[in-house]
Amino acid sequence: MKKKLIGILLVVIMVISCAIPVLAGEEPPIENESLLDIIKPHVNSVDDEISRGAFSYLLVNAINMQVEDIKEDIALPRDLDDEWHKDAILTLWKEGIMKGVPGGNTYPNDSITVLQARTLVARTYGIPDEVIFGDISERENGLDERLYSYIESYFVGDADGKISVKEAIDMFSGFFETDEVADEIMIKNEEITNVIKSFRVSGNLGVEMVLAGEIDEEVPPMMDFEFIMELSSDNKIKQKYVGNVPELPIALEMTQYMDKDYIYTAISDEEGTQQWMKMKNFVAFVFDEDFIDEKKNEMFYMDTDLVTSYKLFGEKNIDGNECHELVFFTRIDNKEKLVEVYEAMPGMDDSIKELMKESLNIMDKIILKGIMYIGKEDNLLYKSDLSYDIYLNEEMQADSPIKMEVMSFDMYMNYSDYGEEIIIEIPQEAIDTDEIDLFGDFDFDDVDIEALDEIELE
């Protein structure tokens, strides 16, 4: 069961990595003037205090959140009439963003406070309540804490203070817009990135799952991996993961090589012997020169169009390099945008494209946020702290005794050795391994979820 689950995790990581380029095609957040046009018919004056319902309406529209039908089996707030902001409040309620108060009321017509407004925005991007309501004097300097400080810098004022309609629109505008300084930093980063042929990345990957149902103690809810990835100038990739999985008797070690034709993967058994697997490179598009020229910056360094919010937030010294600190957020509710990437991938078999698109059906939404540190002098990326949460469709798991609600990934990456001579030699044993057709006979509809529980560790 554990090995199956780990395999699923690796597939999801591949799906998200492949999907990053298409996110650049996301529609930008709605602009200040449009928000004003949207709200004007519903308020007497933009100088009036904005209500909780009106603020929710602005938030849903500002980030283009999809408004979905609310099912009858969901406990709904008791104080909602058929007002113009009802669907927005219900959307936030369904997502666990608008949580109401004991008794099940949301008080949509009450004036919203600064703290309440800040809380709704922070929850929208996956900042946990422990950070939002924690003691500021005891706040750690982790990723979520730093990102919440960024949100605080835009939604300012006394926690119990009220906000006017105009102030709310200005806050949204300032929070979501890409500032000119950040934009210039990213342009310079893109220019230097386009001439880079080799580099190394090392860091840590943490994986955590929120499970429901008949939870088996053997299902590992958390995993932690150290990794290193190298890209050589002759377009070869090597990556290695070493990590601990609860209940496994030994550390899990995986080594992978990739060229334009094949992916070679070795996983060590309990005796430490490497078992090789060789398959066609179904992500060979990463070696397509035209695709690289168009998408390299978006894939590895995240173009400014990728994110819902992008701002220069500070400065920090990373390994002796003075760096700009840039924060970003994005939230993808529309999976159709993710599907588009597979249509654009050159060199991938159509059947594999369809299989990977089908795998997106189990995803409900994705939240990606993080911090990038870009050198002030050389414009190179030296460090990035990323967090992405994948919310899974529970209806697709209706027959499973264990339901996976959320998969959370925290990645802390350090970049180095730009332009250095990196030699990657694929072991002959890997090259000589018989090729397998990993996807040839696979069908998601044929997976017997309950049978997975009977699979024993090899």
FENLINWO-V69698 format. One record per run of one state. SS is the DSSP state (H for helix, E for strand, - for the rest). FROM is the first residue (numbers start at 1). TO is the last residue. If there is no record, write none. Layout:
((SS FROM TO) (SS FROM TO))
This chain:
((- 1 1) (H 2 23) (- 24 31) (H 32 40) (- 41 48) (E 49 49) (- 50 50) (E 51 51) (H 52 62) (- 63 85) (H 86 94) (- 95 100) (E 101 101) (- 102 104) (E 105 105) (- 106 110) (E 111 111) (- 112 112) (E 113 113) (H 114 124) (- 125 128) (H 129 132) (- 133 135) (H 136 138) (- 139 142) (H 143 152) (- 153 161) (E 162 162) (- 163 163) (E 164 164) (H 165 176) (- 177 179) (H 180 193) (- 194 198) (E 199 213) (- 214 221) (E 222 231) (- 232 236) (E 237 245) (- 246 251) (E 252 258) (- 259 261) (E 262 268) (- 269 273) (E 274 280) (- 281 283) (H 284 287) (- 288 288) (H 289 300) (- 301 303) (H 304 306) (- 307 308) (E 309 318) (- 319 320) (E 321 332) (- 333 334) (H 335 343) (- 344 349) (H 350 362) (E 363 375) (- 376 380) (E 381 392) (- 393 394) (H 395 397) (- 398 401) (E 402 416) (- 417 427) (H 428 432) (- 433 434) (E 435 435) (- 436 443) (H 444 446) (- 447 448) (H 449 452) (- 453 458))
